[in-house]
């Protein structure tokens, strides 16, 4: 949290000190001019400025929350760029003005004293309001970059409190601060931070579709940098430098620093008069104007107006109120109660009036595209389904468990409403070709595996145990590359690749069989005689599987599910070393799992490209990253055991696998088979 808090702490301290100095000078000028009765006018302007800043922050937060994900990225990117512009201007202005700061404010107050309460109020409002708006904008952008608000808000709060304490000390003449040096030092740091905010904003604009180059990476260090380490977290939180950055981000970051920092430093080095010490800045003002009793209705109004305006902006920016329409779900009443809804974001109350648990989908009956769904709706229960509605045709598809799907009558919605994202479901027929291709791949793999396990048995029978270790790994890697078909192998998988976990006696149990049983014996000094029977059992199981596979029930819906499950198992069992029985070849197994995943994605590529064109390029980059890490652990024909990996290498492997799994997670939903009416 503290790495995210530092940029906000610095901006809170700088802006708070700047605004606080203004208020201190205003108050001191009035006090020394014997015009204390005018102080409420100053505080009224200050409170109005604070109210405006808070209201501005609320508008940014709540209006952004009501946008789509893409629009939020674009909105945040634009405001990040604006924030960088404001902060840059503020840094240069303060560097230039620190030497004459108090004189300028004192002159404004002197002039305002003779022009009435409104002018003095406006003077304090404008003097503080700019800092407040800059703080709100920069704080919002840093919180968005951090992905959380606790750290930035804490940092800003500490900065503001410290600034208030410093201003009090200056006012009471108990502190001496060289303001020119202070604002120069903090200005240089803020320029570096602003460069990071600019880079983050450019990335948001790319993800929002406003700027190109979203996948044009200048560098990708995610495979060699542990994103969860303290130093990585600190750099990302303070400077917004990420392990993976696009060319546009890098050019923006470096270009901003290359232009702004030299200009700032050159201005600092320019010869200027020595600044007046802070404690002497508050000199005597001109005489005050006559006293006036404050009108308290004005302070209330100037504080309330920004809040009311912000509330109206937020209210009008929110989506239309959700519908409270109740829709029946059952075999006989599917869609009962459904009428043409308004456009916009709607909430439908789905009530199961039947006697079977059901799934229900809001669809376009012409294309079967799905706009929203509820699964596992039990009899007699009600759940909300939230969907965005635009002009077009809509119907409900109810799928009771064990029964035929039913589609409701179609309703037509008039009007616009913009483009609405929908998922076009695939059918078993769509997956028929990928399934056929993958079956051919598995069948060829099993044929190869049969030959390899026979050779392994021959090695053991001939007491060639060193060769058997090499041939064991070759055969086990072949089997490990068939992961998407494991669910169809039935009991054969336990016979071929079963583990000792859960067996009474563990590796000594007579039911412990297959590759891991032989692995244990080969790497724990067992004789060829002890391993002969397990090798024969393994070869027989492979032969049985190869004969049975063509007739086994391979559900086409398993293909999308296995896209991420293969590597989930690798992360759980192989990268933890849980399945190692002595060979230390878990990473070789992961390598084969990755090859199997790559083959599965190859047969699914036409469908995935159609459903989500941007998914596979990212997945391919993830696969290449993980492959590179695995290759680095494979030297001279041997693999580094998992337990011998150093902390950085292990974290990199886990991180790359986790990222790949995250990017593969949408595949089952994208290619889910839904029943048709």
C-alpha positions, 0 to 999 in steps of 0.5 A: 500500500505504501508504494502506492501512497508515495506519489499521492503523499508528495502531491498532497504535501506540495499542493497542500503547502502551496494552498496553505501558504496562500491561506496563511498569507491571507489570514496574516495580512487581514490580522495585521491590517486589523481586519479580523472581521473579514476572516469568515470571507476567507474561510468561505472561499476556502470551504467553497474550494474544498467543496468543489475539489471533493465534488470534482473527485466524486464526479470522476469516480461515479461517472467512470464507474457507469461506463463500459470497461472500454470506455473506462479505459479511454476516460481514465487515459484522457484524464491521466494525460490532462493530469500530467499537463496540470502537474507539469504546469504547476511544477514550472509555475511554482519553481518560477513563483516561489521567490515572489509568492507572498508578495503577489498574494499580499498585493491581491489581498490589499486590492480586495480589501477595498472592493467588498466581501465578494472579491475577497471571497473570490480571491481565496476561492481562486487561490485555493481552488486550483490546487484542490482541483489539481489534487483531486485529478492527480489523486484519481489518476494515481488511484486508478493506476494503483488499482485501489484507493486506500494507499493513495488516499492515505498518502494524500491525507498524510501529505495534507496533514503535514502541509497544514502543520508546516503552514502553521509553523510558518504562520507562527514563525517557528519554522524556517523553510527555503521554499524555492529549494523545497518546490524545486526538489519536489518538482523534480520528483513529481516530473518523474512520477508524472512520466509514469502517469503519462505512460499509464494513461497512454496504455489506457488509451490503447486499451480503450481503442483510441490509440493503436499499438496495444500489442506492440511491446517494446519489452516484456520482462514478465518472464524474468522479473517477479511481479510480486517482489517488493522491489517490483511492487515499489517501482510499479507503485511509485513510477508506474513502470511495468514489466511489460510496456508497449512502444507508445508507453516507452516513447511517451515516458522517455520523451516526456522526461527528455523534454521536461526535465532539462527545461526544469533543471535549466530554469533552476540553474538560471541566476536569480535573486536569493529567496526571502526566508519563509518566516519573513514573507508575511510583512505588513499590508496596507490598511484595511477596509471597514469591518462588515458582519459576515452573512452566513447564508453565503458560506452555506450556499457556496459550499452546497452548490458544488455538491448539488451540481456534482450530485446532478451530474452523477445522477444524470450520468447513471444508467436508466433504472433497472427493470423489476420485470419478473420472468418465469422459467420452466418447461411450460411457462418459459418467458411468461411475464416478459414484455418489451423492455426499455433500452439500457441496462436492465435487471430481470427477476428470473423465477423458476416456476417448474419442478426442475433446476434450469438454466436460462438465457436471454438470446437473439432468436435470429442468431442465438447470440446470448446477452445474459444467463443464469445457471442452476436456478432451483425450483421456486427460487428467483435470481437477477439477470442483468443485461444491456438492451438495445434495439433488436429482437429478444427471447428467453431460452429455458433449459430444464435439467434432463429436458428439452430446451424451450424458447419463449415468444420473441419481443421487439425493442425499438430505438437505439441503445448502441452496440450490445456485446453478445456471445454467439454460442457454438454447437456440437456441430461447430466442434465436430471438426476440432474434435475429429482433428484432436482424436487423430492427434491422440490416436497417433500419440497412443500408437507412439506410446505403445511402441515406447512402453514396449521398448521401456519393458524391453530395457528393464527385461534386459537389465539396461536400467540406465537406458530404461531411465531415458526411455521412461522419460520419453514415453512419459512425455508422450503421455503427458502431451495428451492431456485434453483426452484424459477425461475419456480414458476412464480407468486406464489413466489410473493404471498408466499415470496413477499416483501413490497419494491416497494409497495405504502404504504409499509407494509400497501399495500393490495398486501403485502402478504405471509410470510413477511406479516405474519411476520410483523403482528406477530412481530408488535402486530397485532391480530389473526383476522388481520392475519387470511386472510393473513395466509389463502392466504399463505396456498392457494398459497402453495397449488396452487404452489404444484399442478402447479409445476409438469407442470411448465417449469424447464429449466435444464440450471437453475440448474448451474445458481442457484448454486451461485444465491441463496447465492447471494440473501442471501448476498444482502437481508438477510445479510443486514437485508433488508427482516427483518420484525421484527422476526430478523431471517435473519440468519436462512434464510441464513442457509436454503439458504445454505442447499438448495445450498448444496442439489443442489450441491449434484445433480450436483456433478457427472458432477462437479467432471467430469468437475473440480475435484478440485472445490468441495473440496474447495467449501465444505470447504467454506460451512463448514466455513460458516455453523460454523459461522451460528451455532455460531449465533444460541443459545438456539433455537434463532437466533442473528439478523443481526443488533445485530452482532458485526463488526467482526462477520458481517465481517466474515459472509460476507467474508465467503459468498463472498469466497463461491460465488467466488468459486461457480462462475465457475459452470455456465460456467462449466455446460453451455448447448451449442447447437449442430449442 
